[in-house]
Amino acid sequence: MVKELDGSVLKCVHDQNGNHVIQKCIERLPQDCIQFIISSFYGKVLALSTHLWMPSDPEERQVLVNEMLGYTDENEPLQAMMKDPFENYVVQKVLETCDDQSLALIISRIKVHLNALKRYTYGKHIVARVEKLITTGAM
């Protein structure tokens, strides 16, 4: 039955009930049955970030983290996400759930923008999260 979603994943994600179905498939079905769902998100993390979930498979999660960071040192997707009212929440969730290596990399990329982020209403949430991680020794 899950194969009926193939080709319609992105459409479902934007529908309240369809998104719920996709989430339940990801939560309950084996990886080999949902690979087409996960693959549908590649290259679309920034655009789908208000609907973003973090996959449980570390390799899949790393692909999404890499996409969020961008493929250059300019951090363009990350910068945009930190200033957005919804996407900053995704960055916060990534900071909570990623592995230590990814966390160190993300925080190092965020640190250079901390002062600028303080000027943005939603950027302040990221600043607070990063400062908390640093002061609690998680970083």
N, C-alpha and C positions, 0 to 999 in steps of 0.2 A: 504494500500500500504506500510506503514512503517513496517509492520510485515515481509515483504520480506527481510528486513535487518537483521532480527534475525538470529544469527549464522555467520554473515558476518561483524559485526561491526568493529572488529579489522583490518580486511583486508581493509575495506573502509577507516579507519582512515589513513592508510599509502598511500592512493591514493589521489592525489590532488583534483580530482572531488568528489570522495567518501567522503573525509573529509568534503568538503563543504556541501554535502547532510546531513551528520551526524550533522554538526553544525546547519543547518537550521531546522532539526527535533527538536533538543534540544531547539532552540530559539522559535519555533512556535507551537509546539504540547503540549498538557497537560501532566503533569507528569506521569499519569497512562499509557499513550501511549508509553512513552519512557523509562520506568523503565529498560527494558532489555538492552538498550543502556548504561545507567548509570552503571548498574551492570557489564557490560563488562569491565569497567575500574578499578574495584576494584582489588587490588593486582598488578596493572601494572602502577602505577603513575610514578615511576622512569623511567621505560622503555619508556613510552609514553610522557614524559614530554615535548618533543619538539612539541607535538600536543595538549598539555593540555589546556582545557577550564575550567573555574570555573563555576560549576552549580549554578543556582540561588537559589535553595532550601538550606537553612542553614544546615540542617541535612546532606545532600549529600556532601556539601562543607566541613563539619567537618570531614567526613570519609576520604576525600582526603587529608586534612591537617594533620590528624593523621597519615596517611600512609607516607606522606612526612617526618614527624618528626621521624618516626620509633617507635618501640614499646619498646625501652630501652632508657636509658639516654645517649647512645653513639651517637645518631644522625647520624647514618651511611648514610641513604638516603639523609638527608639534607646536610651533609658535601660534599657528591659527587656532588649533584646538584649545590651547591654554586661555585664549581670550574670548572664546565663545561661551554663551550661557549654558549650553548643553554639553558641548564637547569637553569642557574643562572637567566635568564630572567623569567622563571616560578616562581622562588622564589620571584623575585621582584614584579611580578603581584599578587602573593599570599599576599605579604606584603601590597599591595594597596587595596585588595578587601576583606580580611578576617575580621571577627568580632574582637572587642577589646580584648576579652579573648584569642583568638587564636594568635592575634598579640603580646600580652604580652608574651605568651609562646614561640612563634617563636623567638622573639627578645632576650629573655633570653637564648635560646639555641645558637643563633648566637653570642651573646656578648663574650662568652668564646673563640671564634675562630677569633675575629676581627684582632688581630695582625698577625696571620697566613694567613688570607685571603688577607691581604694587599700585600702579596708576589705573589699572583696569579692574572694574568691579569683580569680574569673574576670575581674573588673574590672581586676585588676593587669596582665593581659595587654594590655588596651587602653591602660592608662597607659604601659606600657613601649613599645608600638608608637608612640604619639603622641610621647612624649619622644624616641624615636629619630628620628622624622621631623623634629622640630623641631631637634635637635642636628646632624643631617646636612645641614640646610639645604634639605631637600625641601619644607619649609613656610616 
